[in-house]
Amino acid sequence: VVVTVIQAGAGAISITCPADIIVPTSPAGVCGAPVNFPPPTVSAPNGVASLSCSPESGSPFPEGVTSVTCTVVDRAGQSASCGFIVNVNDEEPPLLVPPPPTTSVADSQCRAKLPNAAAAAQASDNCTSSSELVITQSPNAGTQVTGVGPRVIQLEVRDAAGNLATATTTHTVIDRTPPTLSCVRPRPSATACT
């Protein structure tokens, strides 16, 4: 908070700003927030001609740090100014939409590789552009699994502010390899010699 006094003694004018303000982004999906703050405290024995702040209280503030400057002018033409900070923090996690479940056919040794589910997922954020959002998956794409049945794939994405979103999808391995039938020739039966 900065306090400026233009003239000492009788008729001195002064202004004191409110304390710095920290708020989260709001409403959802918006990279900023409307911020209301109390008016500065003013001492103007000659009377106040004008009092203004820029940006004004109630204005939409973008994500990050914005300086606010308030100025008072008295009827004698004297002025004083003060300033404070409005910090809008991005606390909203990204929106992560996983791809639908997938399937693959196991090879002859009952093995299959997991797909690239991260590439098929979609992510968006209120402040970070979609092109800057990096989606990761676990297990990694191409991981070889053995055995049939569903496998859970975990997806994650973080925005530039470090907010985390998670989602899951499944990949099911199907066995379509027919069984191998081996024929065994019967032993000749033993007969007694006569």
C-alpha positions in Angstrom: 0.0 0.0 0.0 1.4 3.4 -1.0 0.4 6.6 0.7 1.2 9.9 -0.9 0.8 13.3 0.9 1.1 16.3 -1.3 1.2 19.2 1.2 1.9 19.3 4.9 0.1 21.5 7.4 -3.4 22.9 7.0 -5.2 21.7 3.9 -2.9 18.6 3.4 -4.4 15.9 1.3 -3.6 12.1 1.7 -4.9 8.8 0.5 -4.5 5.2 1.8 -5.3 2.2 -0.4 -6.7 -1.1 0.8 -4.4 -4.1 1.3 -3.3 -6.3 -1.6 -5.9 -8.8 -2.7 -5.5 -12.4 -3.7 -8.5 -14.3 -5.3 -9.0 -17.4 -7.5 -10.2 -17.3 -11.0 -14.0 -17.2 -11.3 -16.5 -18.3 -12.6 -15.5 -21.7 -14.0 -13.9 -21.6 -17.4 -12.8 -18.0 -17.1 -9.1 -17.0 -16.9 -9.7 -14.1 -14.6 -12.2 -12.8 -12.0 -14.3 -9.8 -11.2 -12.8 -8.2 -8.1 -14.4 -5.8 -5.7 -12.4 -3.7 -3.3 -13.2 -1.1 -0.7 -12.6 2.6 -1.5 -9.3 4.2 -0.3 -9.3 6.2 2.9 -9.0 9.9 2.0 -8.1 13.0 4.1 -8.9 16.2 2.2 -9.7 19.2 4.4 -10.5 21.3 1.3 -13.1 18.8 0.1 -12.8 16.0 -2.5 -13.3 17.0 -6.1 -12.7 13.5 -7.5 -11.7 10.0 -6.4 -11.0 7.3 -8.9 -9.2 3.9 -9.1 -7.9 2.3 -12.2 -8.9 -0.5 -12.8 -12.2 0.2 -11.0 -13.6 -1.9 -8.3 -15.8 -4.7 -9.8 -13.8 -4.8 -13.0 -12.7 -8.1 -14.5 -9.1 -8.8 -13.6 -7.0 -11.2 -15.7 -5.1 -14.1 -14.2 -1.9 -12.9 -12.7 -0.8 -9.7 -11.0 -2.5 -6.4 -11.8 -1.5 -3.0 -10.2 -4.3 -0.7 -9.1 -3.7 3.0 -8.8 -6.1 5.3 -6.9 -6.0 9.1 -7.1 -7.8 11.8 -5.2 -8.1 15.5 -6.2 -9.3 18.1 -3.7 -11.1 21.3 -4.5 -7.9 23.2 -4.2 -6.4 21.2 -7.1 -4.1 19.2 -5.0 -3.8 15.4 -5.7 -2.5 12.3 -4.0 -2.2 8.7 -5.2 -1.7 5.3 -3.8 -1.5 1.8 -5.2 -2.0 -1.9 -4.4 -1.9 -5.3 -6.1 -4.7 -7.6 -7.2 -3.4 -11.2 -7.7 -5.8 -13.6 -9.5 -4.6 -17.2 -9.1 -5.6 -20.0 -11.5 -6.8 -22.8 -9.2 -9.1 -24.5 -11.7 -7.9 -27.9 -13.0 -8.1 -28.7 -16.7 -11.0 -30.6 -18.2 -9.8 -34.1 -19.3 -12.0 -36.3 -21.5 -10.7 -39.8 -21.9 -11.2 -41.8 -25.1 -13.8 -44.6 -25.1 -12.7 -48.2 -24.2 -10.7 -50.0 -26.8 -10.0 -53.7 -27.6 -7.2 -55.6 -29.3 -6.6 -59.2 -30.2 -3.9 -61.2 -28.5 -1.2 -62.8 -30.6 -0.4 -66.5 -30.7 1.5 -66.1 -27.4 -1.4 -64.3 -25.7 0.3 -60.9 -25.8 -0.8 -57.5 -26.9 0.4 -53.9 -26.8 -1.5 -51.0 -25.1 -2.7 -48.2 -27.4 -1.8 -44.6 -27.2 -4.8 -43.5 -25.2 -3.2 -40.1 -24.4 -3.2 -39.1 -28.1 -6.9 -40.0 -28.3 -7.9 -38.0 -25.1 -9.0 -34.4 -25.2 -8.0 -31.7 -22.7 -9.0 -28.0 -22.2 -8.3 -25.4 -19.6 -9.5 -21.9 -18.6 -6.0 -20.4 -18.8 -3.7 -22.8 -20.6 -4.3 -23.3 -24.4 -5.0 -26.9 -25.5 -1.9 -26.9 -27.6 0.2 -26.4 -24.4 -1.5 -29.2 -22.4 0.5 -32.4 -22.4 -1.5 -35.6 -21.6 0.4 -38.6 -20.2 -0.7 -42.1 -19.6 0.3 -45.0 -17.4 1.2 -47.7 -18.4 2.9 -46.1 -21.4 1.6 -46.6 -24.9 3.2 -49.7 -26.5 3.5 -51.5 -23.2 3.3 -55.2 -23.8 0.8 -57.1 -21.6 0.2 -60.8 -21.3 -3.1 -62.4 -20.8 -6.7 -61.6 -21.8 -9.1 -59.2 -20.1 -9.4 -55.5 -19.4 -6.5 -53.2 -18.4 -7.0 -49.8 -16.8 -5.0 -46.9 -18.4 -4.5 -43.8 -16.2 -4.5 -40.4 -17.9 -3.1 -37.2 -16.4 -2.8 -33.6 -17.5 -1.4 -30.4 -15.8 -2.0 -26.8 -16.7 0.6 -24.1 -16.6 -0.4 -23.3 -13.0 0.3 -26.9 -12.0 -3.4 -27.9 -11.5 -3.9 -31.6 -12.1 -6.7 -33.5 -13.8 -7.0 -37.3 -14.0 -9.2 -39.8 -15.9 -9.2 -43.4 -16.8 -10.0 -45.6 -19.8 -9.8 -49.4 -20.4 -8.3 -51.6 -23.0 -9.4 -55.2 -23.3 -7.3 -57.9 -24.8 -9.4 -60.6 -26.6 -8.2 -64.1 -27.4 -9.3 -65.2 -30.9 -6.5 -67.8 -31.5 -8.1 -71.2 -31.8 -6.6 -74.0 -29.7 -4.2 -76.4 -31.3 -5.4 -80.0 -31.4 -2.7 -82.6 -31.4 -3.6 -86.1 -32.3 -1.8 -89.0 -30.6 -1.7 -92.3 -32.4 -3.0 -95.0 -30.2 -0.6 -97.7 -29.1 -1.2 -101.1 -30.6 -2.9 -103.4 -28.2 -0.8 -106.2 -26.8 -2.0 -109.6 -27.5 -0.9 -112.8 -25.9 1.0 -115.2 -28.1 -0.6 -118.6 -28.6 
